[in-house]
């Protein structure tokens, strides 16, 4: 949603397209809430006082700017690695013809993608198990 901040129609379109997604109540009130909290937003969050006009405490692009500072510098590398993984999965390249760096990147990327997939499956299994227990108690 970050690329369309300030565009209420675009934000509403995303909410309509993904009705079950998590949608920020502050951003629903004001399409610029990530940059400037709307009036009526006051209180404390994780020990930090929040007031209207402040940058949203959840705005990682502002509060964790160092994480994103080098994003553009590594975007080409990440895209190349994903392309390499996709080509390998589709059998469009001969892995024996790859240079040592590409082989290392391919192995590392595959390992990370497999780990993320396994983690996601484990979370889904755990959620299903917990839901099943709740349903059994409710019967």
ZADO-1210 file (C-alpha; in nm, 4 decimals, padded with zeros to 6 digits):
<atoms>
<atom x="00.0000" y="00.0000" z="00.0000" code="UNK" pos="1"/>
<atom x="00.2972" y="00.2283" z="00.0559" code="UNK" pos="2"/>
<atom x="00.3323" y="00.3337" z="-00.3110" code="UNK" pos="3"/>
<atom x="-00.0255" y="00.4689" z="-00.3152" code="UNK" pos="4"/>
<atom x="-00.0298" y="00.6494" z="00.0196" code="UNK" pos="5"/>
<atom x="-00.2355" y="00.9642" z="-00.0032" code="UNK" pos="6"/>
<atom x="-00.4522" y="00.8219" z="-00.2841" code="UNK" pos="7"/>
<atom x="-00.7764" y="00.7348" z="-00.1058" code="UNK" pos="8"/>
<atom x="-00.9327" y="00.5723" z="-00.4133" code="UNK" pos="9"/>
<atom x="-00.6309" y="00.3464" z="-00.4700" code="UNK" pos="10"/>
<atom x="-00.6209" y="00.2491" z="-00.1011" code="UNK" pos="11"/>
<atom x="-00.9948" y="00.1745" z="-00.1047" code="UNK" pos="12"/>
<atom x="-00.9416" y="-00.0368" z="-00.4163" code="UNK" pos="13"/>
<atom x="-00.6772" y="-00.2444" z="-00.2375" code="UNK" pos="14"/>
<atom x="-00.9070" y="-00.2901" z="00.0632" code="UNK" pos="15"/>
<atom x="-01.1882" y="-00.4003" z="-00.1680" code="UNK" pos="16"/>
<atom x="-00.9598" y="-00.6424" z="-00.3528" code="UNK" pos="17"/>
<atom x="-00.8308" y="-00.7907" z="-00.0245" code="UNK" pos="18"/>
<atom x="-01.1237" y="-00.7630" z="00.2191" code="UNK" pos="19"/>
<atom x="-00.9798" y="-01.0205" z="00.4608" code="UNK" pos="20"/>
<atom x="-00.6393" y="-00.8519" z="00.4797" code="UNK" pos="21"/>
<atom x="-00.5183" y="-00.6475" z="00.7754" code="UNK" pos="22"/>
<atom x="-00.6145" y="-00.2864" z="00.7106" code="UNK" pos="23"/>
<atom x="-00.4977" y="-00.0045" z="00.9343" code="UNK" pos="24"/>
<atom x="-00.7844" y="00.1833" z="01.0975" code="UNK" pos="25"/>
<atom x="-00.5811" y="00.5058" z="01.0988" code="UNK" pos="26"/>
<atom x="-00.5145" y="00.4762" z="00.7272" code="UNK" pos="27"/>
<atom x="-00.8855" y="00.4179" z="00.6666" code="UNK" pos="28"/>
<atom x="-00.9543" y="00.7506" z="00.8381" code="UNK" pos="29"/>
<atom x="-00.6849" y="00.9442" z="00.6513" code="UNK" pos="30"/>
<atom x="-00.4977" y="00.8259" z="00.3427" code="UNK" pos="31"/>
<atom x="-00.1846" y="01.0065" z="00.4670" code="UNK" pos="32"/>
<atom x="-00.1847" y="00.8531" z="00.8163" code="UNK" pos="33"/>
<atom x="00.1484" y="00.6743" z="00.7642" code="UNK" pos="34"/>
<atom x="00.3202" y="01.0102" z="00.7312" code="UNK" pos="35"/>
<atom x="00.0926" y="01.2249" z="00.9515" code="UNK" pos="36"/>
<atom x="-00.1370" y="01.0700" z="01.2121" code="UNK" pos="37"/>
<atom x="-00.4902" y="01.2144" z="01.1902" code="UNK" pos="38"/>
<atom x="-00.6605" y="01.4097" z="01.4652" code="UNK" pos="39"/>
<atom x="-00.8124" y="01.1939" z="01.7344" code="UNK" pos="40"/>
<atom x="-00.5199" y="00.9520" z="01.7344" code="UNK" pos="41"/>
<atom x="-00.3687" y="00.9894" z="02.0763" code="UNK" pos="42"/>
<atom x="-00.2358" y="00.7620" z="02.3425" code="UNK" pos="43"/>
<atom x="00.0595" y="00.5387" z="02.3986" code="UNK" pos="44"/>
<atom x="00.1953" y="00.2486" z="02.1988" code="UNK" pos="45"/>
<atom x="00.4722" y="00.0307" z="02.3405" code="UNK" pos="46"/>
<atom x="00.5593" y="00.3036" z="02.5873" code="UNK" pos="47"/>
<atom x="00.5821" y="00.5748" z="02.3212" code="UNK" pos="48"/>
<atom x="00.3382" y="00.8661" z="02.3286" code="UNK" pos="49"/>
<atom x="00.1555" y="00.9163" z="01.9994" code="UNK" pos="50"/>
<atom x="-00.0177" y="01.2354" z="01.8920" code="UNK" pos="51"/>
<atom x="-00.1849" y="01.3720" z="01.5790" code="UNK" pos="52"/>
<atom x="00.0661" y="01.5022" z="01.3273" code="UNK" pos="53"/>
<atom x="00.3367" y="01.2498" z="01.4197" code="UNK" pos="54"/>
<atom x="00.4710" y="00.9898" z="01.1790" code="UNK" pos="55"/>
<atom x="00.2878" y="00.6625" z="01.2408" code="UNK" pos="56"/>
<atom x="00.4818" y="00.4431" z="01.4856" code="UNK" pos="57"/>
<atom x="00.4260" y="00.1471" z="01.2469" code="UNK" pos="58"/>
<atom x="00.5846" y="00.3232" z="00.9469" code="UNK" pos="59"/>
<atom x="00.8938" y="00.1070" z="00.8965" code="UNK" pos="60"/>
<atom x="01.0102" y="00.3170" z="00.6027" code="UNK" pos="61"/>
<atom x="01.0537" y="00.6077" z="00.8424" code="UNK" pos="62"/>
<atom x="01.1536" y="00.4359" z="01.1659" code="UNK" pos="63"/>
<atom x="01.3769" y="00.1694" z="01.0090" code="UNK" pos="64"/>
<atom x="01.5157" y="00.3832" z="00.7276" code="UNK" pos="65"/>
<atom x="01.8580" y="00.2184" z="00.7458" code="UNK" pos="66"/>
<atom x="01.7005" y="-00.1109" z="00.6368" code="UNK" pos="67"/>
<atom x="01.5659" y="00.0518" z="00.3218" code="UNK" pos="68"/>
<atom x="01.8545" y="00.2896" z="00.2502" code="UNK" pos="69"/>
<atom x="02.0427" y="00.0344" z="00.0397" code="UNK" pos="70"/>
<atom x="01.7361" y="-00.1357" z="-00.1073" code="UNK" pos="71"/>
<atom x="01.7877" y="00.0087" z="-00.4541" code="UNK" pos="72"/>
<atom x="02.1506" y="-00.0975" z="-00.4498" code="UNK" pos="73"/>
<atom x="02.0652" y="-00.4637" z="-00.3974" code="UNK" pos="74"/>
<atom x="01.7402" y="-00.4836" z="-00.5945" code="UNK" pos="75"/>
<atom x="01.9188" y="-00.5855" z="-00.9160" code="UNK" pos="76"/>
<atom x="02.1084" y="-00.8615" z="-00.7349" code="UNK" pos="77"/>
<atom x="01.7931" y="-00.9957" z="-00.5725" code="UNK" pos="78"/>
<atom x="01.6098" y="-00.9913" z="-00.9054" code="UNK" pos="79"/>
<atom x="01.8986" y="-01.1748" z="-01.0740" code="UNK" pos="80"/>
<atom x="01.9029" y="-01.4418" z="-00.8002" code="UNK" pos="81"/>
<atom x="01.5265" y="-01.4973" z="-00.8242" code="UNK" pos="82"/>
<atom x="01.5604" y="-01.5236" z="-01.2029" code="UNK" pos="83"/>
<atom x="01.8412" y="-01.7767" z="-01.1533" code="UNK" pos="84"/>
<atom x="01.6272" y="-01.9859" z="-00.9164" code="UNK" pos="85"/>
<atom x="01.3296" y="-01.9732" z="-01.1537" code="UNK" pos="86"/>
<atom x="01.5399" y="-02.0746" z="-01.4519" code="UNK" pos="87"/>
<atom x="01.6881" y="-02.3643" z="-01.2562" code="UNK" pos="88"/>
<atom x="01.3443" y="-02.4833" z="-01.1453" code="UNK" pos="89"/>
<atom x="01.2175" y="-02.4666" z="-01.5032" code="UNK" pos="90"/>
<atom x="01.5291" y="-02.6535" z="-01.6246" code="UNK" pos="91"/>
<atom x="01.6190" y="-02.3640" z="-01.8561" code="UNK" pos="92"/>
<atom x="01.9840" y="-02.3654" z="-01.7587" code="UNK" pos="93"/>
<atom x="02.2513" y="-02.6225" z="-01.7039" code="UNK" pos="94"/>
<atom x="02.3758" y="-02.5744" z="-01.3493" code="UNK" pos="95"/>
<atom x="02.7125" y="-02.7282" z="-01.4446" code="UNK" pos="96"/>
<atom x="02.7742" y="-02.4293" z="-01.6712" code="UNK" pos="97"/>
<atom x="02.7332" y="-02.1768" z="-01.3893" code="UNK" pos="98"/>
<atom x="03.0224" y="-01.9923" z="-01.2305" code="UNK" pos="99"/>
<atom x="03.1067" y="-02.0565" z="-00.8651" code="UNK" pos="100"/>
<atom x="02.9338" y="-01.7380" z="-00.7434" code="UNK" pos="101"/>
<atom x="02.6090" y="-01.8210" z="-00.9237" code="UNK" pos="102"/>
<atom x="02.6138" y="-02.1762" z="-00.7891" code="UNK" pos="103"/>
<atom x="02.6651" y="-02.0445" z="-00.4362" code="UNK" pos="104"/>
<atom x="02.3839" y="-01.7907" z="-00.4771" code="UNK" pos="105"/>
<atom x="02.1530" y="-02.0573" z="-00.6193" code="UNK" pos="106"/>
<atom x="02.2190" y="-02.3001" z="-00.3324" code="UNK" pos="107"/>
<atom x="02.1758" y="-02.0264" z="-00.0706" code="UNK" pos="108"/>
<atom x="01.8568" y="-01.8918" z="-00.2292" code="UNK" pos="109"/>
<atom x="01.7046" y="-02.2379" z="-00.2628" code="UNK" pos="110"/>
<atom x="01.7846" y="-02.3106" z="00.1010" code="UNK" pos="111"/>
<atom x="01.6264" y="-01.9853" z="00.2187" code="UNK" pos="112"/>
<atom x="01.3166" y="-02.0316" z="00.0019" code="UNK" pos="113"/>
<atom x="01.2769" y="-02.3902" z="00.1279" code="UNK" pos="114"/>
<atom x="01.3141" y="-02.2701" z="00.4878" code="UNK" pos="115"/>
<atom x="01.0502" y="-02.0009" z="00.4371" code="UNK" pos="116"/>
<atom x="00.8160" y="-02.2530" z="00.2742" code="UNK" pos="117"/>
<atom x="00.8644" y="-02.4994" z="00.5609" code="UNK" pos="118"/>
<atom x="00.8101" y="-02.2254" z="00.8194" code="UNK" pos="119"/>
<atom x="00.4882" y="-02.1184" z="00.6460" code="UNK" pos="120"/>
<atom x="00.3629" y="-02.4797" z="00.6320" code="UNK" pos="121"/>
<atom x="00.4431" y="-02.5281" z="01.0006" code="UNK" pos="122"/>
<atom x="00.2532" y="-02.2090" z="01.0916" code="UNK" pos="123"/>
<atom x="-00.0446" y="-02.3221" z="00.8824" code="UNK" pos="124"/>
<atom x="-00.0400" y="-02.6658" z="01.0475" code="UNK" pos="125"/>
<atom x="-00.0204" y="-02.5103" z="01.3927" code="UNK" pos="126"/>
<atom x="-00.3062" y="-02.2706" z="01.3122" code="UNK" pos="127"/>
<atom x="-00.5182" y="-02.5613" z="01.1833" code="UNK" pos="128"/>
<atom x="-00.4393" y="-02.7635" z="01.4972" code="UNK" pos="129"/>
<atom x="-00.5346" y="-02.4764" z="01.7257" code="UNK" pos="130"/>
<atom x="-00.8534" y="-02.4108" z="01.5285" code="UNK" pos="131"/>
<atom x="-00.9408" y="-02.7791" z="01.5525" code="UNK" pos="132"/>
<atom x="-00.8943" y="-02.7731" z="01.9306" code="UNK" pos="133"/>
<atom x="-01.1156" y="-02.4667" z="01.9618" code="UNK" pos="134"/>
<atom x="-01.3823" y="-02.6338" z="01.7462" code="UNK" pos="135"/>
<atom x="-01.3653" y="-02.9536" z="01.9527" code="UNK" pos="136"/>
<atom x="-01.4139" y="-02.7584" z="02.2759" code="UNK" pos="137"/>
<atom x="-01.7078" y="-02.5729" z="02.1268" code="UNK" pos="138"/>
<atom x="-01.8911" y="-02.8929" z="02.0279" code="UNK" pos="139"/>
</atoms>
